[in-house]
Amino acid sequence: MNLKEMLKFADDIVFAKTGQHLDDLQEAILRGTLQHETYKEIAKDFDCSESRVREVGSELWRILSEQLGEEVSKSNFRSTIERLQVSIFSKYFSPQESVRINCVNYCPEARHPPDTPNSHAHNEETANSKQTKTSHQDLSEMPELGVFYDRTPQLETLKTLILEQRCRLIALTGISGIGKTTLAAQLVQQIKDEFEYVIWCNLETSPTLAEFQDKLIQFFSQPEQLDSSATNQKPLTLLKYLQKHRCLVVLDDIHNLFSSGELAGKYKPEYEEYRYLFKNIETLSHQSCFLLIGWEQPREVTQAKNQNPAICTLQITGLDIKSARELLRNYGLGEMENYSAIIHRYQGNPFWLKSVGNLFQELGGCVTELLQDDTILLPGELQDNLQQTISRLSDWEKEVLSLMAREGEGIKLVKLLENTKIPPSDLVNVVQSLRRRCLIEQQANCYILPDVLKQYIL
């Protein structure tokens, strides 16, 4: 089918559902999709916002999905239309008639013989059932989107890395509470239609590699199992699915694969095999993307990011002043004279700011008085959060943080060496590990410990 025929076929489907033909923007979206353009490129060509294109596109895919009885998205539109058009006409016409497929208009009622009672209701029931079974998106483990404070720069960076640069492996890192998972969930909602398969996996239960691979293969192979012509075919290997289809796999809480009491990124003995999975995703050719979210990241990912353009690590930092003030305003703190100082004190960390906000709502004015100076409050939930992070550190890492907390200001590597008994070769690894955990920052030749962590350690 050529482009004109594809658009005509889609127009017939939309008209059968809505009674209206494709408008200019809908046609532009379908045309751009068939020409492998991104939503951003379609928006530029049509001279409108990308968000508007995504909104209209989402509604268009919904209409097509309902009419065709299976999930239709930007990534599988062409293949779905061609396959369904052939199957519809080969089912109801002889082979000689089916070769004239491009000359015949699509008619939803033709799916059932006209004399079948309640054929329309039966068609809807069958379509809904089929759509559920053939869904290519499993976001059941993705947290619900709550209030999302603006992170446009980070979102745009991730979109560029995934959709334009086609990165195969992206590590999303940052200290606990900084908003990594919230950002990733917002990202997935915006780009999921660019992929044929999207799945969100939470590693809180720490599945073995075999269990994890089986879960992915089962998800990727479901459409094949529903196709009667493929019932006798064995599922492909995981890599073959990643090569054959455009897939987005999100792994949340990846730090659960790593050992406590060790430097960052050291696998627990039973999860060492994940190393080979990430190595294959990094080095072997495929068209899919893995997004890893966690306080710690695999060492092979952080080591390879500068040598391989298909690998990237993005550290998430705190909210900007405007977004953080909006958050504080929800707790009655956004109108304080020194609200920017409070945001800086807590590094714009959404979880830390919410903890202080909850304390303010419970105790009221007395908290406000304390926040007027440089006091750093550590509500119980914030202490629990920090304890969970600190408890994962090695003894040497804890020793370095204690020294930095007592020092007060930034400290140079030479001074750390003078005041600890850690051998020089090990000390540099300890500092590197603390930086990978996003617990310390480097400014010029000094290392800085955030005020909240300093207060907690002291």
DAUR-V886170 format. One record per backbone hydrogen bond with DSSP energy under -1.0 kcal/mol. NH is the residue of the N-H (numbers start at 1). CO is the residue of the C=O. E is the energy in kcal/mol with one decimal. If there is no record, write none. Layout:
# DAUR-V886170
nh=NH co=CO e=E
nh=NH co=CO e=E
This chain:
# DAUR-V886170
nh=6 co=2 e=-2.2
nh=7 co=3 e=-2.3
nh=8 co=4 e=-2.2
nh=9 co=5 e=-2.4
nh=10 co=6 e=-2.3
nh=11 co=7 e=-2.5
nh=12 co=8 e=-2.1
nh=13 co=9 e=-1.7
nh=14 co=10 e=-2.6
nh=15 co=11 e=-2.6
nh=16 co=12 e=-2.1
nh=17 co=13 e=-1.3
nh=18 co=14 e=-3.0
nh=19 co=15 e=-2.1
nh=27 co=23 e=-2.5
nh=28 co=24 e=-2.2
nh=29 co=25 e=-2.4
nh=30 co=26 e=-2.3
nh=31 co=27 e=-2.9
nh=32 co=28 e=-2.8
nh=33 co=29 e=-2.5
nh=34 co=30 e=-2.4
nh=35 co=31 e=-1.1
nh=36 co=33 e=-1.6
nh=37 co=32 e=-3.0
nh=42 co=38 e=-2.4
nh=43 co=39 e=-2.7
nh=44 co=40 e=-1.8
nh=45 co=41 e=-2.4
nh=46 co=42 e=-2.3
nh=48 co=43 e=-2.2
nh=53 co=49 e=-1.7
nh=54 co=50 e=-2.5
nh=55 co=51 e=-2.2
nh=56 co=52 e=-2.4
nh=57 co=53 e=-2.8
nh=58 co=54 e=-2.6
nh=59 co=55 e=-1.7
nh=60 co=56 e=-2.2
nh=61 co=57 e=-2.6
nh=62 co=58 e=-1.7
nh=63 co=59 e=-2.2
nh=64 co=60 e=-2.4
nh=65 co=61 e=-2.5
nh=66 co=62 e=-2.5
nh=67 co=63 e=-2.3
nh=68 co=64 e=-2.4
nh=69 co=65 e=-1.6
nh=75 co=193 e=-1.0
nh=80 co=76 e=-2.4
nh=81 co=77 e=-2.4
nh=82 co=78 e=-2.4
nh=83 co=79 e=-2.3
nh=84 co=80 e=-2.8
nh=85 co=81 e=-2.5
nh=86 co=82 e=-1.9
nh=87 co=83 e=-2.5
nh=88 co=84 e=-2.7
nh=89 co=85 e=-1.8
nh=90 co=86 e=-2.3
nh=91 co=87 e=-1.2
nh=92 co=88 e=-1.3
nh=93 co=89 e=-1.6
nh=98 co=94 e=-2.4
nh=100 co=97 e=-1.8
nh=101 co=98 e=-1.3
nh=103 co=100 e=-2.0
nh=104 co=101 e=-1.6
nh=110 co=107 e=-1.9
nh=111 co=108 e=-1.8
nh=112 co=109 e=-1.3
nh=116 co=113 e=-1.9
nh=119 co=116 e=-1.2
nh=122 co=118 e=-2.5
nh=123 co=119 e=-2.2
nh=124 co=120 e=-2.1
nh=125 co=121 e=-2.2
nh=126 co=122 e=-2.6
nh=127 co=123 e=-2.6
nh=128 co=124 e=-2.6
nh=129 co=125 e=-2.2
nh=130 co=126 e=-2.6
nh=131 co=127 e=-2.6
nh=132 co=128 e=-1.9
nh=133 co=129 e=-1.8
nh=134 co=130 e=-2.1
nh=138 co=198 e=-2.9
nh=142 co=139 e=-1.2
nh=155 co=151 e=-2.5
nh=156 co=152 e=-2.8
nh=157 co=153 e=-2.2
nh=158 co=154 e=-2.4
nh=159 co=155 e=-2.5
nh=160 co=156 e=-2.4
nh=161 co=157 e=-2.4
nh=162 co=158 e=-2.4
nh=163 co=159 e=-3.0
nh=164 co=160 e=-1.1
nh=165 co=160 e=-3.0
nh=167 co=161 e=-2.9
nh=168 co=310 e=-1.7
nh=169 co=310 e=-2.0
nh=170 co=290 e=-2.7
nh=171 co=312 e=-3.0
nh=172 co=292 e=-3.8
nh=173 co=314 e=-2.2
nh=178 co=175 e=-1.8
nh=183 co=179 e=-2.2
nh=184 co=180 e=-2.4
nh=185 co=181 e=-2.5
nh=186 co=182 e=-2.0
nh=187 co=183 e=-2.3
nh=188 co=184 e=-2.7
nh=189 co=185 e=-2.0
nh=190 co=186 e=-1.3
nh=191 co=187 e=-1.8
nh=192 co=188 e=-1.7
nh=194 co=191 e=-2.2
nh=195 co=192 e=-1.5
nh=196 co=246 e=-2.2
nh=197 co=246 e=-1.6
nh=198 co=136 e=-2.4
nh=199 co=248 e=-2.3
nh=200 co=138 e=-2.2
nh=201 co=250 e=-3.2
nh=203 co=252 e=-2.7
nh=206 co=203 e=-1.6
nh=212 co=208 e=-2.6
nh=213 co=209 e=-2.9
nh=214 co=210 e=-2.2
nh=215 co=211 e=-1.9
nh=216 co=212 e=-2.1
nh=217 co=213 e=-2.8
nh=218 co=214 e=-2.4
nh=219 co=215 e=-1.8
nh=220 co=216 e=-2.9
nh=221 co=217 e=-2.1
nh=225 co=221 e=-2.1
nh=226 co=222 e=-1.8
nh=230 co=227 e=-2.4
nh=231 co=228 e=-1.0
nh=233 co=230 e=-1.6
nh=241 co=237 e=-1.7
nh=242 co=238 e=-2.0
nh=243 co=239 e=-1.9
nh=244 co=240 e=-2.6
nh=245 co=241 e=-2.5
nh=248 co=197 e=-2.5
nh=249 co=289 e=-2.7
nh=250 co=199 e=-2.6
nh=251 co=291 e=-3.1
nh=252 co=201 e=-2.7
nh=254 co=293 e=-2.8
nh=256 co=253 e=-1.7
nh=257 co=254 e=-2.0
nh=258 co=255 e=-1.7
nh=259 co=266 e=-3.1
nh=261 co=392 e=-1.6
nh=266 co=263 e=-1.1
nh=268 co=257 e=-2.5
nh=271 co=268 e=-2.4
nh=272 co=269 e=-1.1
nh=274 co=271 e=-1.6
nh=275 co=272 e=-1.8
nh=277 co=273 e=-1.2
nh=278 co=274 e=-2.5
nh=279 co=275 e=-1.9
nh=280 co=276 e=-2.3
nh=281 co=277 e=-2.4
nh=282 co=278 e=-1.8
nh=283 co=279 e=-2.4
nh=284 co=280 e=-2.5
nh=287 co=242 e=-1.5
nh=289 co=247 e=-2.6
nh=290 co=168 e=-2.5
nh=291 co=249 e=-2.8
nh=292 co=170 e=-3.1
nh=293 co=251 e=-3.0
nh=294 co=172 e=-1.7
nh=302 co=298 e=-1.7
nh=303 co=299 e=-2.2
nh=304 co=300 e=-1.2
nh=305 co=301 e=-1.1
nh=308 co=304 e=-2.3
nh=311 co=308 e=-2.0
nh=312 co=169 e=-2.1
nh=314 co=171 e=-3.1
nh=316 co=173 e=-3.3
nh=319 co=348 e=-2.7
nh=324 co=320 e=-2.9
nh=325 co=321 e=-2.4
nh=326 co=322 e=-1.7
nh=327 co=323 e=-1.8
nh=328 co=324 e=-2.5
nh=329 co=325 e=-2.3
nh=331 co=328 e=-1.7
nh=332 co=329 e=-1.2
nh=333 co=328 e=-2.5
nh=336 co=333 e=-1.3
nh=339 co=336 e=-1.4
nh=342 co=338 e=-1.8
nh=343 co=339 e=-2.3
nh=344 co=340 e=-2.3
nh=345 co=341 e=-2.6
nh=346 co=342 e=-1.9
nh=347 co=344 e=-1.4
nh=348 co=343 e=-2.2
nh=349 co=346 e=-2.3
nh=351 co=177 e=-1.8
nh=353 co=349 e=-2.7
nh=354 co=350 e=-2.4
nh=355 co=351 e=-2.0
nh=356 co=352 e=-1.9
nh=357 co=353 e=-2.5
nh=358 co=354 e=-2.7
nh=359 co=355 e=-1.8
nh=360 co=356 e=-2.3
nh=361 co=357 e=-2.2
nh=362 co=358 e=-1.7
nh=363 co=359 e=-2.5
nh=364 co=360 e=-3.2
nh=367 co=364 e=-1.3
nh=368 co=364 e=-1.1
nh=369 co=365 e=-1.9
nh=370 co=366 e=-1.4
nh=371 co=367 e=-2.0
nh=383 co=379 e=-2.3
nh=384 co=380 e=-2.4
nh=385 co=381 e=-1.7
nh=386 co=382 e=-2.3
nh=387 co=383 e=-2.7
nh=388 co=384 e=-2.0
nh=389 co=385 e=-1.3
nh=390 co=386 e=-3.1
nh=391 co=387 e=-2.5
nh=392 co=389 e=-1.3
nh=393 co=390 e=-1.8
nh=398 co=394 e=-2.1
nh=399 co=395 e=-2.1
nh=400 co=396 e=-2.2
nh=401 co=397 e=-2.3
nh=402 co=398 e=-2.2
nh=403 co=399 e=-2.0
nh=404 co=400 e=-2.3
nh=405 co=401 e=-2.4
nh=406 co=402 e=-2.0
nh=407 co=403 e=-1.8
nh=408 co=404 e=-1.5
nh=409 co=407 e=-1.5
nh=411 co=447 e=-2.0
nh=416 co=412 e=-1.9
nh=417 co=413 e=-2.1
nh=418 co=414 e=-1.9
nh=419 co=415 e=-1.7
nh=427 co=423 e=-2.7
nh=428 co=424 e=-1.8
nh=430 co=426 e=-2.1
nh=431 co=427 e=-2.6
nh=432 co=428 e=-2.2
nh=433 co=429 e=-2.2
nh=434 co=430 e=-2.3
nh=435 co=431 e=-2.1
nh=436 co=432 e=-2.2
nh=437 co=433 e=-1.6
nh=438 co=435 e=-1.3
nh=439 co=434 e=-2.4
nh=441 co=448 e=-2.5
nh=443 co=446 e=-2.7
nh=446 co=443 e=-2.4
nh=447 co=411 e=-2.5
nh=448 co=441 e=-3.3
nh=454 co=450 e=-2.5
nh=455 co=451 e=-2.7
nh=456 co=452 e=-2.2
nh=457 co=453 e=-2.7
nh=458 co=454 e=-2.4
